[in-house]
Amino acid sequence: MDTKASIKMEKAAQILKLFGDKTRLSMMKLLQTNECCVGELVEIYKVSQPAISQNLRKLKDIGLVKEKRKGQWIFYSINQTHEHYDFLVNILDSLPTQDDRLLELEKQGLRISCC
């Protein structure tokens, strides 16, 4: 048996099902290297706050995303301690960066709105 952390088929399917949504997949790639709050994600994806919150909840419910409170804001990032983090990284590393979305927010003066 492979000594690398193996993932059960059911758990892999659950993660991949969540990644089957383009917005969630893009959010995970963005959160791989950045912390973002809901307001920033609303601006980036041009969808409602409830839609962003629902996507984050789905990712948080299985532990893929963690949150950290800074003052009145809650920032989200990828959970690097997730038991299948290596599996996540293998997927996310094959995707194009999403950092340009944050740079655009900064240019608009919206990146700092949650800090």
PyMOL commands that place a pseudoatom at each C-alpha (Angstrom):
pseudoatom trace, name=CA, resn=MET, resi=1, chain=A, elem=C, hetatm=0, pos=[0.000, 0.000, 0.000]
pseudoatom trace, name=CA, resn=ASP, resi=2, chain=A, elem=C, hetatm=0, pos=[1.148, 3.529, -0.778]
pseudoatom trace, name=CA, resn=THR, resi=3, chain=A, elem=C, hetatm=0, pos=[2.703, 5.229, 2.261]
pseudoatom trace, name=CA, resn=LYS, resi=4, chain=A, elem=C, hetatm=0, pos=[1.304, 8.597, 1.199]
pseudoatom trace, name=CA, resn=ALA, resi=5, chain=A, elem=C, hetatm=0, pos=[-1.849, 9.572, 3.037]
pseudoatom trace, name=CA, resn=SER, resi=6, chain=A, elem=C, hetatm=0, pos=[-4.565, 7.791, 1.128]
pseudoatom trace, name=CA, resn=ILE, resi=7, chain=A, elem=C, hetatm=0, pos=[-8.057, 9.100, 0.761]
pseudoatom trace, name=CA, resn=LYS, resi=8, chain=A, elem=C, hetatm=0, pos=[-11.165, 6.974, 0.757]
pseudoatom trace, name=CA, resn=MET, resi=9, chain=A, elem=C, hetatm=0, pos=[-13.169, 7.032, -2.434]
pseudoatom trace, name=CA, resn=GLU, resi=10, chain=A, elem=C, hetatm=0, pos=[-16.236, 8.422, -0.654]
pseudoatom trace, name=CA, resn=LYS, resi=11, chain=A, elem=C, hetatm=0, pos=[-14.289, 11.379, 0.818]
pseudoatom trace, name=CA, resn=ALA, resi=12, chain=A, elem=C, hetatm=0, pos=[-12.571, 12.067, -2.519]
pseudoatom trace, name=CA, resn=ALA, resi=13, chain=A, elem=C, hetatm=0, pos=[-15.962, 12.083, -4.238]
pseudoatom trace, name=CA, resn=GLN, resi=14, chain=A, elem=C, hetatm=0, pos=[-17.353, 14.477, -1.617]
pseudoatom trace, name=CA, resn=ILE, resi=15, chain=A, elem=C, hetatm=0, pos=[-14.449, 16.908, -2.100]
pseudoatom trace, name=CA, resn=LEU, resi=16, chain=A, elem=C, hetatm=0, pos=[-14.558, 16.636, -5.882]
pseudoatom trace, name=CA, resn=LYS, resi=17, chain=A, elem=C, hetatm=0, pos=[-18.314, 17.229, -5.863]
pseudoatom trace, name=CA, resn=LEU, resi=18, chain=A, elem=C, hetatm=0, pos=[-17.743, 20.506, -4.006]
pseudoatom trace, name=CA, resn=PHE, resi=19, chain=A, elem=C, hetatm=0, pos=[-14.975, 21.358, -6.459]
pseudoatom trace, name=CA, resn=GLY, resi=20, chain=A, elem=C, hetatm=0, pos=[-17.415, 20.680, -9.315]
pseudoatom trace, name=CA, resn=ASP, resi=21, chain=A, elem=C, hetatm=0, pos=[-18.816, 24.167, -8.767]
pseudoatom trace, name=CA, resn=LYS, resi=22, chain=A, elem=C, hetatm=0, pos=[-16.668, 26.718, -10.610]
pseudoatom trace, name=CA, resn=THR, resi=23, chain=A, elem=C, hetatm=0, pos=[-17.128, 29.415, -7.963]
pseudoatom trace, name=CA, resn=ARG, resi=24, chain=A, elem=C, hetatm=0, pos=[-16.179, 27.109, -5.082]
pseudoatom trace, name=CA, resn=LEU, resi=25, chain=A, elem=C, hetatm=0, pos=[-13.205, 25.760, -7.023]
pseudoatom trace, name=CA, resn=SER, resi=26, chain=A, elem=C, hetatm=0, pos=[-12.013, 29.273, -7.814]
pseudoatom trace, name=CA, resn=MET, resi=27, chain=A, elem=C, hetatm=0, pos=[-12.572, 30.336, -4.192]
pseudoatom trace, name=CA, resn=MET, resi=28, chain=A, elem=C, hetatm=0, pos=[-10.481, 27.426, -2.942]
pseudoatom trace, name=CA, resn=LYS, resi=29, chain=A, elem=C, hetatm=0, pos=[-7.665, 28.370, -5.308]
pseudoatom trace, name=CA, resn=LEU, resi=30, chain=A, elem=C, hetatm=0, pos=[-7.844, 31.967, -4.089]
pseudoatom trace, name=CA, resn=LEU, resi=31, chain=A, elem=C, hetatm=0, pos=[-7.932, 30.889, -0.439]
pseudoatom trace, name=CA, resn=GLN, resi=32, chain=A, elem=C, hetatm=0, pos=[-4.952, 28.613, -0.973]
pseudoatom trace, name=CA, resn=THR, resi=33, chain=A, elem=C, hetatm=0, pos=[-2.638, 31.635, -0.733]
pseudoatom trace, name=CA, resn=ASN, resi=34, chain=A, elem=C, hetatm=0, pos=[-4.864, 34.425, 0.612]
pseudoatom trace, name=CA, resn=GLU, resi=35, chain=A, elem=C, hetatm=0, pos=[-7.225, 35.243, 3.444]
pseudoatom trace, name=CA, resn=CYS, resi=36, chain=A, elem=C, hetatm=0, pos=[-10.461, 36.852, 2.299]
pseudoatom trace, name=CA, resn=CYS, resi=37, chain=A, elem=C, hetatm=0, pos=[-13.643, 38.034, 3.950]
pseudoatom trace, name=CA, resn=VAL, resi=38, chain=A, elem=C, hetatm=0, pos=[-17.136, 37.571, 2.579]
pseudoatom trace, name=CA, resn=GLY, resi=39, chain=A, elem=C, hetatm=0, pos=[-17.351, 41.176, 1.369]
pseudoatom trace, name=CA, resn=GLU, resi=40, chain=A, elem=C, hetatm=0, pos=[-14.245, 40.745, -0.759]
pseudoatom trace, name=CA, resn=LEU, resi=41, chain=A, elem=C, hetatm=0, pos=[-15.542, 37.506, -2.241]
pseudoatom trace, name=CA, resn=VAL, resi=42, chain=A, elem=C, hetatm=0, pos=[-18.872, 39.188, -3.053]
pseudoatom trace, name=CA, resn=GLU, resi=43, chain=A, elem=C, hetatm=0, pos=[-16.970, 41.851, -5.011]
pseudoatom trace, name=CA, resn=ILE, resi=44, chain=A, elem=C, hetatm=0, pos=[-14.723, 39.331, -6.757]
pseudoatom trace, name=CA, resn=TYR, resi=45, chain=A, elem=C, hetatm=0, pos=[-17.476, 36.956, -7.864]
pseudoatom trace, name=CA, resn=LYS, resi=46, chain=A, elem=C, hetatm=0, pos=[-20.267, 39.515, -8.316]
pseudoatom trace, name=CA, resn=VAL, resi=47, chain=A, elem=C, hetatm=0, pos=[-22.786, 37.340, -6.499]
pseudoatom trace, name=CA, resn=SER, resi=48, chain=A, elem=C, hetatm=0, pos=[-24.878, 37.960, -3.404]
pseudoatom trace, name=CA, resn=GLN, resi=49, chain=A, elem=C, hetatm=0, pos=[-23.538, 37.757, 0.118]
pseudoatom trace, name=CA, resn=PRO, resi=50, chain=A, elem=C, hetatm=0, pos=[-25.878, 34.828, 0.932]
pseudoatom trace, name=CA, resn=ALA, resi=51, chain=A, elem=C, hetatm=0, pos=[-24.544, 32.904, -2.092]
pseudoatom trace, name=CA, resn=ILE, resi=52, chain=A, elem=C, hetatm=0, pos=[-20.928, 33.437, -0.996]
pseudoatom trace, name=CA, resn=SER, resi=53, chain=A, elem=C, hetatm=0, pos=[-21.799, 32.514, 2.590]
pseudoatom trace, name=CA, resn=GLN, resi=54, chain=A, elem=C, hetatm=0, pos=[-23.514, 29.325, 1.435]
pseudoatom trace, name=CA, resn=ASN, resi=55, chain=A, elem=C, hetatm=0, pos=[-20.470, 28.304, -0.630]
pseudoatom trace, name=CA, resn=LEU, resi=56, chain=A, elem=C, hetatm=0, pos=[-18.158, 28.996, 2.307]
pseudoatom trace, name=CA, resn=ARG, resi=57, chain=A, elem=C, hetatm=0, pos=[-20.439, 27.047, 4.648]
pseudoatom trace, name=CA, resn=LYS, resi=58, chain=A, elem=C, hetatm=0, pos=[-20.301, 23.998, 2.375]
pseudoatom trace, name=CA, resn=LEU, resi=59, chain=A, elem=C, hetatm=0, pos=[-16.504, 24.166, 2.301]
pseudoatom trace, name=CA, resn=LYS, resi=60, chain=A, elem=C, hetatm=0, pos=[-16.313, 24.792, 6.043]
pseudoatom trace, name=CA, resn=ASP, resi=61, chain=A, elem=C, hetatm=0, pos=[-18.731, 21.976, 6.898]
pseudoatom trace, name=CA, resn=ILE, resi=62, chain=A, elem=C, hetatm=0, pos=[-16.220, 19.362, 5.721]
pseudoatom trace, name=CA, resn=GLY, resi=63, chain=A, elem=C, hetatm=0, pos=[-13.239, 21.271, 7.072]
pseudoatom trace, name=CA, resn=LEU, resi=64, chain=A, elem=C, hetatm=0, pos=[-11.687, 22.507, 3.823]
pseudoatom trace, name=CA, resn=VAL, resi=65, chain=A, elem=C, hetatm=0, pos=[-11.887, 26.143, 4.896]
pseudoatom trace, name=CA, resn=LYS, resi=66, chain=A, elem=C, hetatm=0, pos=[-11.228, 27.749, 8.262]
pseudoatom trace, name=CA, resn=GLU, resi=67, chain=A, elem=C, hetatm=0, pos=[-12.194, 31.134, 9.597]
pseudoatom trace, name=CA, resn=LYS, resi=68, chain=A, elem=C, hetatm=0, pos=[-10.394, 33.669, 11.745]
pseudoatom trace, name=CA, resn=ARG, resi=69, chain=A, elem=C, hetatm=0, pos=[-11.953, 36.727, 13.344]
pseudoatom trace, name=CA, resn=LYS, resi=70, chain=A, elem=C, hetatm=0, pos=[-10.135, 40.055, 13.041]
pseudoatom trace, name=CA, resn=GLY, resi=71, chain=A, elem=C, hetatm=0, pos=[-12.160, 42.717, 14.802]
pseudoatom trace, name=CA, resn=GLN, resi=72, chain=A, elem=C, hetatm=0, pos=[-15.617, 42.727, 13.265]
pseudoatom trace, name=CA, resn=TRP, resi=73, chain=A, elem=C, hetatm=0, pos=[-14.492, 40.814, 10.174]
pseudoatom trace, name=CA, resn=ILE, resi=74, chain=A, elem=C, hetatm=0, pos=[-14.212, 37.078, 9.635]
pseudoatom trace, name=CA, resn=PHE, resi=75, chain=A, elem=C, hetatm=0, pos=[-11.481, 36.007, 7.242]
pseudoatom trace, name=CA, resn=TYR, resi=76, chain=A, elem=C, hetatm=0, pos=[-11.476, 32.667, 5.457]
pseudoatom trace, name=CA, resn=SER, resi=77, chain=A, elem=C, hetatm=0, pos=[-8.517, 30.610, 4.267]
pseudoatom trace, name=CA, resn=ILE, resi=78, chain=A, elem=C, hetatm=0, pos=[-7.789, 27.061, 3.220]
pseudoatom trace, name=CA, resn=ASN, resi=79, chain=A, elem=C, hetatm=0, pos=[-7.404, 24.680, 6.139]
pseudoatom trace, name=CA, resn=GLN, resi=80, chain=A, elem=C, hetatm=0, pos=[-3.814, 23.478, 5.902]
pseudoatom trace, name=CA, resn=THR, resi=81, chain=A, elem=C, hetatm=0, pos=[-4.380, 20.989, 8.721]
pseudoatom trace, name=CA, resn=HIS, resi=82, chain=A, elem=C, hetatm=0, pos=[-7.184, 19.158, 6.890]
pseudoatom trace, name=CA, resn=GLU, resi=83, chain=A, elem=C, hetatm=0, pos=[-6.493, 15.430, 6.799]
pseudoatom trace, name=CA, resn=HIS, resi=84, chain=A, elem=C, hetatm=0, pos=[-6.619, 15.462, 2.993]
pseudoatom trace, name=CA, resn=TYR, resi=85, chain=A, elem=C, hetatm=0, pos=[-4.727, 18.725, 2.480]
pseudoatom trace, name=CA, resn=ASP, resi=86, chain=A, elem=C, hetatm=0, pos=[-2.198, 16.999, 0.183]
pseudoatom trace, name=CA, resn=PHE, resi=87, chain=A, elem=C, hetatm=0, pos=[-5.062, 15.801, -2.023]
pseudoatom trace, name=CA, resn=LEU, resi=88, chain=A, elem=C, hetatm=0, pos=[-6.447, 19.355, -2.151]
pseudoatom trace, name=CA, resn=VAL, resi=89, chain=A, elem=C, hetatm=0, pos=[-3.071, 20.853, -3.000]
pseudoatom trace, name=CA, resn=ASN, resi=90, chain=A, elem=C, hetatm=0, pos=[-2.532, 18.350, -5.820]
pseudoatom trace, name=CA, resn=ILE, resi=91, chain=A, elem=C, hetatm=0, pos=[-5.766, 19.574, -7.398]
pseudoatom trace, name=CA, resn=LEU, resi=92, chain=A, elem=C, hetatm=0, pos=[-5.327, 23.272, -6.670]
pseudoatom trace, name=CA, resn=ASP, resi=93, chain=A, elem=C, hetatm=0, pos=[-1.699, 23.379, -7.832]
pseudoatom trace, name=CA, resn=SER, resi=94, chain=A, elem=C, hetatm=0, pos=[-2.799, 22.341, -11.314]
pseudoatom trace, name=CA, resn=LEU, resi=95, chain=A, elem=C, hetatm=0, pos=[-5.159, 25.350, -11.585]
pseudoatom trace, name=CA, resn=PRO, resi=96, chain=A, elem=C, hetatm=0, pos=[-4.324, 28.880, -12.724]
pseudoatom trace, name=CA, resn=THR, resi=97, chain=A, elem=C, hetatm=0, pos=[-3.734, 31.479, -10.027]
pseudoatom trace, name=CA, resn=GLN, resi=98, chain=A, elem=C, hetatm=0, pos=[-6.647, 33.653, -8.971]
pseudoatom trace, name=CA, resn=ASP, resi=99, chain=A, elem=C, hetatm=0, pos=[-4.473, 36.349, -7.393]
pseudoatom trace, name=CA, resn=ASP, resi=100, chain=A, elem=C, hetatm=0, pos=[-5.247, 38.769, -10.219]
pseudoatom trace, name=CA, resn=ARG, resi=101, chain=A, elem=C, hetatm=0, pos=[-8.775, 38.989, -8.811]
pseudoatom trace, name=CA, resn=LEU, resi=102, chain=A, elem=C, hetatm=0, pos=[-7.385, 40.352, -5.545]
pseudoatom trace, name=CA, resn=LEU, resi=103, chain=A, elem=C, hetatm=0, pos=[-5.086, 42.757, -7.363]
pseudoatom trace, name=CA, resn=GLU, resi=104, chain=A, elem=C, hetatm=0, pos=[-8.116, 44.144, -9.173]
pseudoatom trace, name=CA, resn=LEU, resi=105, chain=A, elem=C, hetatm=0, pos=[-9.887, 44.602, -5.828]
pseudoatom trace, name=CA, resn=GLU, resi=106, chain=A, elem=C, hetatm=0, pos=[-6.860, 46.485, -4.509]
pseudoatom trace, name=CA, resn=LYS, resi=107, chain=A, elem=C, hetatm=0, pos=[-6.863, 48.768, -7.562]
pseudoatom trace, name=CA, resn=GLN, resi=108, chain=A, elem=C, hetatm=0, pos=[-10.530, 49.560, -6.869]
pseudoatom trace, name=CA, resn=GLY, resi=109, chain=A, elem=C, hetatm=0, pos=[-9.729, 50.294, -3.231]
pseudoatom trace, name=CA, resn=LEU, resi=110, chain=A, elem=C, hetatm=0, pos=[-11.972, 47.447, -2.086]
pseudoatom trace, name=CA, resn=ARG, resi=111, chain=A, elem=C, hetatm=0, pos=[-9.331, 45.059, -0.736]
pseudoatom trace, name=CA, resn=ILE, resi=112, chain=A, elem=C, hetatm=0, pos=[-8.782, 47.048, 2.410]
pseudoatom trace, name=CA, resn=SER, resi=113, chain=A, elem=C, hetatm=0, pos=[-12.494, 47.426, 3.158]
pseudoatom trace, name=CA, resn=CYS, resi=114, chain=A, elem=C, hetatm=0, pos=[-12.493, 44.336, 5.379]
pseudoatom trace, name=CA, resn=CYS, resi=115, chain=A, elem=C, hetatm=0, pos=[-9.366, 45.014, 7.358]
for i in range(1, 115): cmd.bond("trace and resi %d" % i, "trace and resi %d" % (i + 1))
show_as sticks, trace
zoom trace
